[in-house]
């Protein structure tokens, strides 16, 4: 009956491989995202066209 509550000694050496790999993978993902976004924003052909709707009751005869 005593073995049921015996969990053994606490862990003496903890492994840091998983947390470090997750952190490095996250940093790499953010860096790739920023590089790709910058490549899209550096495109010089960013022409913007704005269309203003005219009211249906107005007449453009004054032009």
QUIDA-V26598 format. One record per backbone hydrogen bond with DSSP energy under -1.0 kcal/mol. NH is the residue of the N-H (numbers start at 0). CO is the residue of the C=O. If there is no record, write none. Layout:
nh:NH co:CO
nh:NH co:CO
//
This chain:
nh:19 co:15
nh:20 co:16
nh:21 co:17
nh:22 co:18
nh:23 co:19
nh:24 co:20
nh:25 co:21
nh:26 co:22
nh:27 co:23
nh:28 co:24
nh:29 co:25
nh:30 co:26
nh:31 co:27
nh:32 co:28
nh:33 co:29
nh:34 co:30
nh:35 co:31
nh:36 co:32
nh:37 co:33
nh:38 co:34
nh:39 co:35
nh:40 co:36
nh:41 co:37
nh:45 co:43
//
